[in-house]
Structures are given as structure tokens and as C-alpha cells.
Amino acid sequence: MNIIAAVARLPRAPFSIETLQLEAPRAGEILVRVVATGICHTDIAMRDQQLPTPQPVVLGHEGAGIVESVGAGVTKVEVGDHVVMTFNSCGHCPSCSGGQASYCHDFFPRNFFGTRADGSSGLSKDAEPVHANIFGQSSFASHALCHERNIVKVPPSAPLELLGPLACGVQTGAGAVLNSLAVAPGESLLVFGTGSVGLSAIMAGVVAGATTIIAVDIHEQRLALACELGASHAFAADSEELTEQIFNATDGIGVDHALDTTGLPAVIQTAVAALAPRGTCGIVGASDPTTTVELNLTHMMSAGRSLRGIVEGDSLPDVFIPALIRLYEQGRFPFDRLVTFYDFDQINQAIDDAEHGRAIKPIVRHSTDR
């Protein structure tokens, strides 16, 4: 079948809107008509070849849509179901078998290599292959092929065009707080970076019952929004008194939990330095593969502090994404406050707005008259 897709053909170049050919779903695959897709900074990193994703490629990994057909053996969803497409995984490695699919031993090939596990794509243009299967979906397109492993059925009452970011960015921030760090009522939480991941973490901190929630960023408008969403304190990242401000906000103790969404070594060092005894800092921000962080080992060891990496918020998507939807419907997780909508043919503008801080979480929508 013919589909419309945004194709990345050159690093740092605009996406081109093209007509491509998409195969019918194979066994275990699902064809989804994409209603809307969130844009994540990981898409931009893949486009710009900061990650070794081959080009030409159709990116997109926060897709939401409606099932149009299923391949042989699919039992998880049926035609007409509303779904969110999230990260892909193998299903049989020790991590997947242990319920930790975000740490799949085959995570990178399944999500970033631009092919199915057998090396095929499913997408082409005039018989020339186009890389696809990004995060098991490639949802910068009118239609996407995904897998039972990475599809999540959602209630038809939920606003489908809004739900795509739950697949990655929102799931990562909220899951880091609720799953990975397991923030408890009355504890303190420090969040560096108030983009979609950081603001999702702040909202999750409210859900968890944290009583001191500190937001740090360079953008005053985003800090103001962080306070509206539940942060008790908001500090400028470039303040010379930042560390002192953090300790003053926690009665000189430091924070129980810190979360870095920036991937910057200096910021991570500040986050770790601000930890209370037995405190934990989680890192979710993408860094260059050669980046390292220098830590004071006495500071870490003597008071039981820890630093850990977090992927996709340690989420079990089939459980966690519907839970976030329920929280949203109850008014307790208003992630719609982060969203700016664009028509699909405005995808390059949406990405430019994200890169320059004009939009927190862009979502590109497809026309409903197809």
C-alpha cells in the first residue's frame, strides 16, 4: 500500500514528505493508521546521526493510532482498536523475561537500526528500500507496522491524538519517579531540566506525594510552568547559589531523589552533590557515547548515595501507559499542558520549535479525512 511519510535523507536536513510503499503485516505484526505522533529529541539525534541510524529512514517513535489489520498469530489487538506504539524488545532475553523490557539485551538493534530483526525494512520507494522499524514502528508516517511486543491497547474514550508522548518522553519522566526512584510520600525530588521528560517527572512527584519538588532550568517560562504543575521550588540553573538554594529548600539535608534529564556531566555532578544520605540520582538524558562523569567516591560511599541510569522509566508499558491515562482522566496528571499540535506537513517547523525551546512536546497530527 502507498503511505505518506516524512523521510530523513541527510543529517541536519529537513525531512521530505514522500509517498512510500509499505508491506502488508507479517506474522506477529500490526498495521496501524497513525492519528498523531509525538516528536522526541531522540528523533532529532537519529536524524543528525548522533546515533548510528542508517538513512534514508522514516523516524518517529511516539505513535498513536487505530489498528487497520493484523498479521498471523496476533491476539493482543483487533482491527479498530485504539493503540499507542512504544519501544520494541526481543521478549526472550533475561531482562525481557524478568519484566524489564526497557533493558532488553537487544534494545539498540530493535529500536535504532532501522530494520526488522531479519534485516528487512517493510518500507520502500520505487523498489528502493527505505529504513524503518524505528522503535518497532517508524510513526512519522500515515501508517506504521509495529509488533505485539510494542503495542499498547488504550481505551477509546481517551483522546488518541494526545497519547503518543506516553510511549517515550512522558513515560520516561513519570516512570523514573514512580517506578525507578520509587519516590514516597513526604520525600524530596530534584529535577534538572523542565522539558517534557522533566515536567512529567514533576507531575509524577505530585502523584507520588513528594512534599519538596525542586525544578531547575535556564528558561523562566518553563520554571513557571513547573510551579503550576506542582514544583514547590524553581531555581535558575545558572545561579551561583544553586547548590545553596537546594540545601536551603531541604533544611540543609539534601534531596532524597534527583533526576537529570540533560545528559550534561556538570549537571549530573551537581545533582549527585545535592543528594541526602542514602539519596539516589537517576539519569535519563542522552549523552555522547564518549561522555564521562567524575564523582567523589567518598561522597558516594560514605553515605550510601547512588547514581543509576534509567531507560523508559523502567516501565511495563501495557500496565503503565493505561495507568497514566487514568491519572490524566482524573485530572491528576495534566500532561496535555506540555503539548503543541502541528499538522503533519509542518513537521519541520515542529522540530525547529522543539530545538529552539518554543515548544515543549510537539505532536504532529494527520488529517482525519483519509
N, C-alpha and C positions, 0 to 999 in steps of 0.2 A: 504494500500500500504506500501511497505518497503521503508524506507528512511535511510540516513546516518546522524548521529548526534553526537555532542560532549556532553557527559553526565558528569555532576558533581555529584560524588557519595560520596565524603568525603571533609570536609573543608581543604583548602590549598593543596589539592592533585591535580595532573594533571587531565585534562579532558580525558576521554576514548572515542575513536572513535568507535561507535557501530552501528549495524543495528537495527532499531526500526520499529514498526508498527504504522502507522498514519491513523486515521479515515478519511473517506470522509467528506467534509464540511457539517455542519448542516445549517439550515436556518439562513441567515444573515452572514455566514462565507465564507471566500475566501481561496482557496488553492493557494499558491504562490511557484513557483520554485525559490529558493533563488540563486541569482547570486553572491552576496557578502554581508558581514556583518561587520560593524564596531565593534570594541571592546572598551567598556567603563569601567571606573573604578567601576561603579555600578555593572557590571557583576562580577568583582573580589570580591566586597564586598558581593554579594549574594553567590558566591562560598565559601567564607571563613566564612559564617554565621555571618557576621557583621549585616546582615539583616535577619529576620526570614523566609527565603525562604526554603521550605522543599526540601529534597534530597531523592532519586536521581531526578535530574532535568536537563532539557535542557534550557540553558540560551540564551542570545542574544536578543538585543532589538534595533539594528540599521540595520535592514534588508532591502535589495533592491532586486527586482526580477521581475518575469513575471507571470501573472495570468494564472493558468492552469485549474481551474474550480471554479465555484461559487455555493453556496447553494441557496435554495429557497428564493425568495424575494430580492436578491441582484440586485441593479440597478446602483450602483456607478461606477462599473468597469465591464469589459467584459474579456473573455478569450483572451490572447495575449497582454493585456495592461501592460505597464511598471509601476511599483509601488514602493513606499517607504513605509515601515511599521514603524509607530511611536507609541507613548504611547496610552494606552487604557483609556476609560472613560465610564461612565454609560449612558450619553445622556439625563438624565431627572432630575438630582438634580438642585438646584438653580444655582450652578456655571456653569454647562453644559448648562442649559437653558439661562444663561446670556452670553454665548460665551466665558467662561473662563474654558475650559475643563481640563486644567492642574491643576486646584484646585478642581477637581471632589471630591465630598464628599466620593466617593467610590474608590479613586485613589489607595490607598495601596492594597486593595484586588484585584482590577482589574489588577494590574501590578506586584505584588510581591508574591502573594500567590500560584502561580503555578497550578491553576485550572481555569476552566470556572466559571461563576457565580453560576452554579448549582452544583459545586464541582467535576465535571468530568475533565479529562485531554485531551483526544484525542490521547495521546501517550502511548505506552506500549512496553514491551519486553517479548515475550513468555507468553503473557496473564497477566504479572505483570505490573501494572500502573507505568508510569514514569511521573513526574510532568512536566507540560508545560504551555502554555498560558502566559509566562512571557512577560509583556508589550503587552499582546494580540497577541503574535507572537512566541516566542522561536525560534529565527532565527539562532542559532548555529546548523544549520541542512541544508540538501539539499532541504527540503520542509518545509513550515510552514503554519499553519492555523491562519488566522487573521480575523478581523471583519471590517464591513463597517465603524465603528467609528474610526478605527486607520489605515486606508489605504489611501494613497495619490497617485493619478494618476499623473505621470510625463511624460514629452514629450519624445518620443522615440529617439529624436536627442541627448539627454543628455547622458553622459557616465554612464550607470547604475551601473557599478561596483564601481564607486566613490561616489554614492549618499547616501549610508546608514547612514553615520555620520550626515547627515542633520536631521535625525529623532530624535536625542537626543543631543549629545555633541555640535555640531556646532549650532544647533537650539537654544540651551540654551544660549550660549555665545552671539551670534548675536542678539537673541531676547531680552536678558537682556538690551542691549544697545539701540536697535531700538524701542522696544515695552515698556518694563518695565520702564527704566530710561528715555526714550524719549530724548536722547541726541540731542541737537540742534546745528546748525552751529555756530562756534565760541566758543563753550563751551569746558570745560576741562574734561578729563576722566582719572581715575587712575585704573589700573588693576593689582591685585595681583595674580600671578600665570600665567605662559605662556605655559600651556598645550593646548590641543585642544580647551577647552572652553575659556580660556583667550585670545588666539590668534584669535579666532573667534570674540571675543568682540573687539579686537583691529582693525581688519579689518572692523567690523561694525562701529566703531568710525570714521574711514576714510569715509565710505559711508555717515554717518550722518553729516559730515563736522566739527567734532571736530578739533580744531586747536592745542590743547595741549593734547597729549596722552602719558601717563606715564606707562611704563611696569616695574614691579618689580618681580624678581625671583632670585633663587640661582644659576641657570645654565647660564653661559655666552653664550653658543651657542644658547640657546632659546631667550635670550635677544637680541642677534644679529639678529635672525630671526624676532623678534618682530619689530625691527627697519626697516628691509627690508619690512615688511608688513604694515608699516605706523606709528609706535610709534615715537614720537618726542623726547622722553627721555627714557632711560633704566637705572634702578638703581638696585644694588645688594641688595637683601633682608636682608643680614646680615651686611650691612653698619651701623656703629654707627651714621652716619649723615643722615640716610634715611629721617626722617621727615623734617629736614632742607633742604635737596635736593628737596623734593616735594614742599615745600613752596617757595623755590627759583625759581623753574620752573613755578610757578603760581604767580609771583610778590608778594609773601607774603600773598596772599588771601586764598589759599587752593583750592581744586578741587570742581567743580560743581557736579561731579558724581564719585563714587568709586564702584568697583566691586571686591568682594572677591571670588576666586574660590578654596581656600584651605580648608575652614571649620575650621581653627585654631583660637581659641579665641584671641590670642595675635595679630595675623594679622588683624583680624576684628577690634580690638581696635585701631590699628594704622590707618586703613582705615577711621574709624569714626573720629579720631582726626585730620585727614588731610582735612576734609570737610570744604568748604567755608560756610558762612552763607546761609541758605536755601538749602544746599547741601544734597544729598541722597546717601547712601551706600546700594548696593544690595548684598545679599549673595546667592550664588548658590552651594558652596562647601558642600559636605556631611560630617556631624559630627556624633560622637557617640550620641545616643539619650539622654545621661545624660549631655552633654556638655552645659555649660552656659557661658555667656559673661557679664563682668562688665563694665558699662558705666557711665560716668559723666553726671548726669541728667541736671545740669546747662548748660553744653556744648551743650546738645541736645536741651533743651527747649528754651534757651535764644536767639538762632539764627535760630530757625526753622529747625534744622537739623533732618534727619530721617534715620532710618535703616529698611530695609524690606527684607523679604525672596522672592525668585523668583524661580518658578518651570517651567522648559521647556521654559524659555524666554517669558512667557505669550503669547505663540504662538497659533494662529489658523492655524494648520498645512496645511490644504487644501489651504490656501492663502499664508502662509509664506514660506513653503518649495519651491513651484514653484517660488516665488519671489527671493529666494536665488539662485536658479538655473539660473534665468535670469541675476542676478548680476554676477554670475560666468561666464556665456557665454559672457558677456560684458567685462570681464577682470577686474571687479571691486571688486570681492570677491574671491581671488585665494586660496580657502581652500584646493585645491589639494597639496599645498605646505606642508601641515601638515601630509600627508598620507604616510604610508609604507605598501606595499602589501605583503601578505603571501598566500601560498596555504592552503586550509582548514586543511589538516593534519599537518600543522605547527602551529596550534592554541596555543599550549602550549608555543612554542617559542615566538609567537607574544605577549602573555600575559606577559611572563617573560621580554621581551624587554620593554613593557609598564611600568611594575612595577619598572624597573631599569632605566627608563629615556632614553633608547636607541631609542625608537620610540614614537612619539607624538600621532599619531592616527593610530593604526594598523587596517587594513582591511583584513579579510580572504576571499579568492575567491574560488568558486567551479569550478571544471573542466567544460569546455563548451562542452565536447563531450558526456554528458549524454543524 
